[in-house]
C-alpha cells in the first residue's frame, strides 16, 4: 500500500477509526431514513394509500365467492405488496438523488456496501409497516383469516428478497432520467421467482397444507434471499460509481 | 497534497479530460476556472473518488485513487452547488448523521463548534428545508469540515446565492481556508475567486491551459489572464 508522502500532516483528531464503523454507518442510515420519514410521511402514506386502493379495487372488481377468494388471496396480496413496494423503493432512492445526498453518502469513508445495507433495512421496515396495515384490512374486506404464522414467515422472507433486489436496482434506476418507469421494468422480471415462490407458499399455508409440502418454496425464498443479498453486496460499489 | 499526472477521462466516445497534469501544495487555495463543459466538475468528482479515471495517476492527501479511495475520503470534504443535506432533518440532525457515518469523535461538541462557525446555532433545531439557499450552503460547508479534512473541494458553491449570501459564504470560505486546509474551488465568478484564491488554473479543452499565482497576476488582471488562457 502507498503511504502518505507528506510527513507533517495535521492529525485527524476528530475521527474515530474502529472496526464497528461499518455497523455504525448502517445504523446511521437507517436512523436517518426513519427520522426523515417520521417527519414527512411522504413515502409511507403513498405506499399505504396505494396498497389499500389496490385491495379495495380487487375486492369490488372480482366479487369472489368464499372458495375462490381463498385461492386468489395470495396472488392479490403479493401483487399489492409488489406494486406498493416499487413506489417505496423509487421514492427512497429519489430522496437521496434529488438533493445530491447520494454523493454525500458515497463520500463517507466506509465500505459502500454499508449504504446498501442501510437503505435495504430502511426499505424493508417501510414495506413491513405497509404489510402490517394491509393484512388486517384485507382480512376484514375479504372475510379471510390471514393470521397464520406460516404466512407471516413467507411474507417476511418474500419481502427480504424483494427489497434486497429492489434496493440494488433502484440505485441503478435513480441515476437515469426515466427512473420511475425503469425500476418496475428492471425489477419485476428479476423478482418473478420470488413472487411465484411466495404466492405458492402463502397459498399452501392458507389452504392448510402440510409444512413439508410448502417447504420447497420456503427453501427457494431463503436461497433467493441469500444469493441476491450476496450479489448486491458485491456489485453495489460498481452500480453507484460513475 | 494533490498530484495528478496525465489524467484522462472518457464517457463512451467522448473524451472530457485529455492528459491533465495538476499539482496542489499543502495549504494552497486553487481556483479552477474554465467555460461550461470544460470538465471542471468531472475533474473534481474524480478527485473526490466519485468517478474513476480512465487513465492516469491521481493522488489526494498522499493516497492513490481509486485503490485507496476510503483513505482519500477520510481526508476530504466536498461542497457542491447541491447542499447534500436532508430537508426533513434539522441542521443538528444532518450534522449528527454525517458525523456518525464519518465516525467523528465527541460528536456533540464538534456539532456545537461547527454550528457556531457557520452561524447557525440559533437555527440548529429547524428543518433544513425551511432554510434559505445561503443558510443551506453554509451548513453544507459545516458538513464538509465536520470530520476535519485536510483537503476541501468546492464545486461552484456560489451558484444560486444572492449578493449578501455570497458575501457571507466568502467570509466563511476565508475562515475555513485560514485553518491551513488545501482547497480547490471551481467557479465562474472571477471577481470572487480573485479575492479568495492563492493560485488560478484554467481548465480548457481537457487540460490545464494556464496557471498563475495571485502574486504573479497582480490585482484586477484575472479577466485578462482568463481570456488569454481560453484564446491560447
Interface residues (C-beta under 8 A of the other chain):
Chain A: X1 X2 X3 X4 X5 X6 X8 X9 X10 X12 X13 X14 X15 X16 X17 X18 X21 X24 X25 X27 X28 X29 X31 X32 X35 X36 X37 X39 X40 X95 X99 X100 X101 X103 X104 X105 X106 X107 X108 X109 X110 X111 X114 X241 X242
Chain B: X1 X26 X45 X48 X49 X50 X51 X52 X59 X61 X62 X63 X64 X68 X70 X71 X73 X74 X75 X76 X78 X80 X82 X83 X84 X85 X86 X87 X88 X89 X93 X97 X98 X100 X101 X102 X103 X104 X105 X106 X110 X127 X143 X146 X147 X148 X149 X150 X180
